[in-house]
């Protein structure tokens, strides 16, 4: 039996991000605001090609762009 997230075409990390966002949105105002602050990411990554580092990019922005691209494909 295949996991529902895998059958939907999601990666496990994307599934966890969606689940976490859903739980944060379901909380009352006080705990929700605190949880949303914890959910913010300030991670950066860079792709390496031919031994040279590319421009550092925000992981949060890259995730948003990937989600938007995936939504446009459907």
N, C-alpha and C positions, 0 to 999 in steps of 0.2 A: 504494500500500500504506500503510495507516494504522499508526502506531506502536502498539505493544502498550499503552503507558500511556494513550494517547488512546482506544483501543478499550475499555479497562477503565473509562473514565469518570473518569480522574484528571487533575489539572492537572500540568504539568511540574514545578512546585515541590513538589507533594505526592509525585510519583514520586521526585524526588531525595531528599526527606526519608526516605522508606521505604527507598530503596537505601542511604543513608548509615547509617541505624539498623541495617540488616541487616549491613552490613560491620563496624560497631562491635561488634555482638554476636558476630561470628564470630572476633574476635581473642582471643589468649590474655590472661590476667588483667592483667598489667602494662600492655601497650599498650592493652588495652581500657579500663582505667580512665582512662588519659591521654586517649584519644579521646573517651570519654564526657564528660569535663570540657570538652573543646573544643566538643562538640556542644550544650552548654547555651546557651540564648538568654536574653538580658535586654533584649529589644527591646519597646518600647511603641508603641501607635498610638492615635489618637483620630479619631473620625468628626466631620466638621463639617456642621452643618445650619443653614441660614439665617444664615450668618456667625458662628455660635457653636461653639466647640469642645466636644465631648462629653467624657465621662470617659475618661481614659487607661486602656487595657487592655493586659495582657500578651499579646504575640504568641504565646508558647509556650502559654499557657492557652487562647487563642482557637483555636489549632491543635488542641489536645487536644479541645476541645468540638466542633469541626467534624468531627474523625475519629470521635468517639463518635456524633454525629448521623448521619453517613454510615453507620456500622456498624448503627445501629438501623433505618435505612431498608431495608436488605437483608434 
